[in-house]
């Protein structure tokens, strides 16, 4: 399909969004309006403008979404081009980066990824080892709290030093949450294992603590695209901002019902790892 043909499949607003590649772009529209279609065709447009497929990163929330986008791109450009794209879920793409740089954060490249059940069992063992009441320190609840901390890029040290968090934990009868978090992170590292939240947390830490690695990926990726931006958490957004800072070749699409501008301002204000 020629450039003109694929562009003619879009309405005027979609086409304008696809053709714009002069800087950062935020596409906001309602459900069913073709946001993901814009993202897909924008990748095709970038390829038509001679951007290298291997230097385009496209981040999605589900494997299904990534598969559908890739299949559509394959139909327009061919499999040999589409398979070179860095396209997939946040966790799968960042895992690729971590495996290439694992030793810098104290891991081996063949680290294991814990699923939710693995992580919960590890936390249950810690609660038992500390002889804590499992009805108070419920593994599911503990897991949720640690997940929240990681998604806000809080290390065990940050967690322990936060007065408000300590007070909240004490108020609900779990004053040793910080200790559990610290032990859990240490045991995961000894076991050469990460949970899903770690894939985000350690990518942000890698980029923060090793500017040479961040510089490499900033220079390598010529364009980054994010689907369903309204669903990104703090860690996901900060990693994208780390990669795009000073470059600006970023396109995000999101739901018009979400106040994305306010979200961006909040993230920028409270970023710790993006400095």
SEMI-69747 format. One record per residue (C-alpha): residue in one letter; x, y, z. Coordinates in Angstrom, 3 decimals, decimal comma. Each point is the difference from the previous one (the first is absolute). Layout:
 residu       xx       yy       zz
      A        X        Y        Z
...
// end
This chain:
 residu       xx       yy       zz
      X    0,000    0,000    0,000
      X    1,411    3,401   -0,946
      X    0,321    2,970    2,349
      X   -3,026    1,700   -1,547
      X   -2,113   -3,139    0,308
      X    0,533   -0,587    3,707
      X   -0,548    3,667    0,789
      X   -3,242   -0,045   -1,957
      X   -1,336   -2,615    2,430
      X   -0,066    2,665    2,727
      X   -2,394    2,855    0,656
      X    1,375    3,536    0,016
      X    0,686    0,142    3,750
      X    1,632   -3,420    0,064
      X    2,117    0,865   -3,003
      X    1,210    3,235    1,591
      X    1,020   -1,912    3,131
      X    1,800   -2,658   -2,048
      X    1,896    2,444   -2,192
      X    1,248    2,171    2,861
      X    3,529   -1,083    0,941
      X    1,588    3,353    0,866
      X   -0,019   -0,470    3,784
      X   -1,931   -1,337    3,008
      X   -3,606   -0,868   -0,727
      X   -2,962   -0,713    2,266
      X   -3,037   -1,524   -1,711
      X   -3,142    0,070    2,146
      X   -3,235   -1,555   -1,182
      X   -2,918   -2,026    1,285
      X   -0,383   -3,762   -0,007
      X   -0,513   -1,479   -3,463
      X    1,270    3,084   -1,814
      X    3,041   -1,693   -1,515
      X    2,803    0,966    2,395
      X    1,847   -3,287   -0,403
      X   -0,560    0,217   -3,747
      X    1,785    3,356    0,050
      X    2,910   -1,528    1,883
      X    0,238   -2,913   -2,430
      X   -0,086    2,186   -3,085
      X    2,437    2,431    1,535
      X    2,523   -2,820    0,237
      X   -0,647   -0,809   -3,663
      X    0,475    3,684   -0,799
      X    3,282    0,122    1,899
      X    1,209   -3,011   -1,960
      X   -1,053    1,721   -3,229
      X    2,075    2,999    1,117
      X    2,997   -2,358    0,273
      X    0,100   -0,361    3,763
      X    1,696   -3,302    0,813
      X   -2,446   -2,542    1,395
      X    2,498   -1,175    2,612
      X    0,196    3,544    1,393
      X   -3,726    0,418    0,559
      X   -1,472   -0,969    3,385
      X   -3,746   -0,568    0,342
      X   -1,367   -0,733    3,478
      X   -3,348   -1,638    0,693
      X   -1,796   -1,394    3,039
      X   -0,899   -3,445   -1,287
      X    1,610   -2,613   -2,193
      X   -3,248   -0,095   -1,968
      X    0,247    3,692   -0,866
      X    3,642   -0,371   -1,025
      X   -0,838   -3,051   -2,141
      X   -2,838    1,797   -1,769
      X    2,155    3,052   -0,702
      X    2,844   -2,130   -1,295
      X   -2,293   -1,995   -2,287
      X   -1,435    3,201   -1,435
      X    3,465    1,406   -0,592
      X    1,121   -3,277   -1,585
      X   -2,898    0,260   -2,422
      X    1,147    3,450   -1,043
      X    3,789   -0,371    0,085
      X    0,845   -3,710    0,091
      X    1,078   -2,346    2,784
      X    3,730    0,605   -0,456
      X   -0,463    3,659    0,933
      X   -2,620   -0,354    2,724
      X    1,938   -2,614    1,982
      X    2,868    2,466    0,476
      X   -2,168    2,421    1,963
      X    0,413    0,231    3,766
      X   -3,720   -0,578    0,439
      X   -1,645   -1,611    3,007
      X   -1,218    0,532    3,541
      X    1,889    2,291    2,336
      X    1,168   -3,021    1,984
      X    1,231   -2,008   -2,990
      X    1,882    2,903   -1,562
      X    1,624    1,138    3,233
      X    0,934   -3,576    0,825
      X    2,004   -0,079   -3,240
      X    1,891    3,083    1,105
      X    0,591   -1,384    3,490
      X    1,355   -3,313   -1,256
      X    2,577    1,876   -2,059
      X    1,099    2,025    3,034
      X   -0,852   -2,292    2,923
      X    3,471   -0,038    1,505
      X   -0,166    3,757    0,565
      X   -2,847   -0,445    2,477
      X    1,352   -3,106    1,706
      X   -1,769   -2,680   -2,047
      X    0,960   -2,656   -2,520
      X   -1,486    0,249   -3,476
      X   -1,869   -3,280    0,449
      X   -2,053    1,281    2,924
      X   -3,351   -1,641    0,734
      X   -3,230    1,980   -0,164
      X   -2,342   -0,737    2,890
      X   -3,692   -0,071   -0,790
      X   -2,522    1,228    2,557
      X   -0,184   -3,399    1,702
      X    3,793   -0,303    0,299
      X    0,278    3,464    1,508
      X   -2,837   -0,595    2,432
      X    1,517   -3,272    1,205
      X    3,342    1,709    0,585
      X   -1,708    2,691    2,057
      X   -1,969   -2,592    1,966
      X    3,284   -1,683    0,930
      X    1,462    3,299    1,217
      X   -3,062    0,699    2,150
      X    0,356   -3,457    1,556
      X    3,761    0,377    0,512
      X   -0,616    3,255    1,866
      X   -2,687   -1,753    2,061
      X   -2,622    2,583   -0,939
      X   -3,749   -0,504    0,033
      X   -1,041   -1,111   -3,488
      X   -3,511    1,292    0,636
      X    1,475    3,488    0,404
      X    2,837   -0,282   -2,512
      X   -2,082   -1,704   -2,659
      X    2,294   -0,936   -2,919
      X   -2,386    1,520   -2,546
      X   -0,145    3,276    1,927
      X    3,748    0,097    0,542
      X    0,524   -0,685   -3,687
      X   -2,315    2,858   -0,961
      X    1,860    2,439    2,262
      X    3,406   -0,981   -1,355
      X   -1,305    0,158   -3,556
      X   -1,299    3,517    0,623
      X    3,362    1,068    1,390
      X    1,876   -1,377   -2,996
      X   -2,403    1,601   -2,439
      X    0,829    3,328    1,629
      X    3,696   -0,888   -0,223
      X    0,449   -0,138    3,760
      X    2,884   -2,149    1,159
      X   -0,193   -1,824    3,344
      X    2,173    2,799    1,390
      X   -2,374    2,681   -1,326
      X   -2,923   -1,924    1,448
      X    1,586   -0,314    3,428
      X    0,903    3,688    0,150
      X   -3,428    1,280   -1,009
      X   -1,682    1,230    3,185
      X   -3,516   -0,002   -1,457
      X    0,333   -3,599   -1,193
      X    1,344   -1,138    3,371
      X   -2,918    1,655    1,744
      X   -2,499   -1,545   -2,404
      X    1,500   -3,464    0,461
      X   -0,076    0,353    3,772
      X   -3,586    1,220   -0,044
      X   -1,164   -3,137   -1,846
      X    2,079   -2,282    2,242
      X    2,806   -0,791   -2,469
      X    3,015    1,950    1,331
      X    2,498   -2,489   -1,472
      X   -1,001    0,422   -3,626
      X    3,239    1,810   -0,785
      X    2,009   -2,870    1,424
      X   -1,942   -2,528   -2,063
      X    0,565    2,080   -3,135
      X    3,749    0,162    0,640
      X    0,309   -3,743    0,656
      X   -2,098   -0,833   -3,058
      X    2,175    2,098   -2,302
      X    3,150   -1,561    1,431
      X   -1,303   -3,555   -0,361
      X   -1,088    0,628   -3,575
      X    3,457    1,244   -0,873
      X    1,680   -2,987    1,664
      X   -2,327   -2,298   -1,955
      X    0,724    1,951   -3,216
      X   -3,719    0,628   -0,350
      X   -2,196    3,004   -0,771
      X   -3,735    0,426    0,235
      X   -1,971    1,920   -2,631
      X    0,268    3,273    1,901
      X    3,777   -0,400    0,157
      X    0,165    0,077   -3,793
      X   -1,183    3,603    0,184
      X    1,742    0,941    3,229
      X    3,432   -1,263   -1,012
      X   -0,197    1,505   -3,489
      X   -0,571    3,426    1,536
      X    2,811   -0,607    2,492
      X    2,313   -1,222   -2,770
      X   -0,560    3,178   -1,983
      X    0,342    2,205    3,092
      X    3,193   -1,573    1,319
      X    1,722   -0,697   -3,318
      X   -0,270    3,084   -2,212
      X    2,170   -1,617   -2,643
      X   -2,636   -2,699   -0,486
      X   -2,794    2,562   -0,130
      X    1,983    2,058   -2,491
      X    0,458   -3,051   -2,206
      X   -3,722   -0,751   -0,165
      X   -0,932    3,664   -0,395
      X    2,223    0,179   -3,041
      X   -1,040   -3,403   -1,305
      X   -3,779    0,379   -0,010
      X   -1,031    2,581   -2,536
      X   -3,694   -0,173    0,835
      X   -2,066   -1,304    2,929
      X   -3,745   -0,600   -0,116
      X   -2,301   -0,855    2,918
      X   -3,500   -1,449   -0,295
      X   -2,734    0,617    2,624
      X    2,135    2,612    1,728
      X   -2,684    0,720    2,579
      X    0,706   -3,408    1,543
      X    3,705    0,551    0,621
      X    1,149    0,001    3,582
      X    2,684    2,226    1,472
      X    2,885   -2,368   -0,765
      X   -1,060   -0,596   -3,611
      X   -0,352    3,678   -0,666
      X    3,317    0,866    1,606
      X    1,880   -2,527   -2,112
      X   -1,511    1,456   -3,153
      X    0,904    3,504    1,166
      X    3,551   -1,137    0,772
      X    0,371   -1,382   -3,515
      X   -1,498    3,021   -1,743
      X    1,479    2,847    2,014
      X    1,915    2,300   -2,313
      X   -1,160   -1,891   -3,093
      X   -3,741    0,474   -0,175
      X   -0,852   -2,646   -2,586
      X   -2,962   -1,312    1,939
      X   -3,616   -0,720   -0,875
      X   -2,512   -1,072    2,631
      X   -3,671   -0,735   -0,535
      X   -2,560    0,017    2,752
      X   -3,633    0,112    0,991
      X   -1,616    3,415   -0,143
      X   -1,804   -0,648    3,289
      X    3,273    0,056    1,904
      X    1,682    3,262    0,973
      X    3,351   -0,934   -1,463
      X    1,429    3,497    0,332
      X   -0,520   -0,048    3,755
      X    1,550   -3,456    0,145
      X    3,093    1,193   -1,853
      X    0,398    2,955    2,384
      X   -0,321   -2,249    3,036
      X    2,578   -2,454   -1,310
      X    2,451    2,748   -0,901
      X   -0,291    1,495    3,492
      X    0,480   -3,228    1,916
      X    2,540   -1,796   -2,173
      X    2,991   -1,375    1,913
      X    1,648   -2,277   -2,533
      X   -0,400    2,266   -3,006
      X    2,572    2,557    1,016
// end
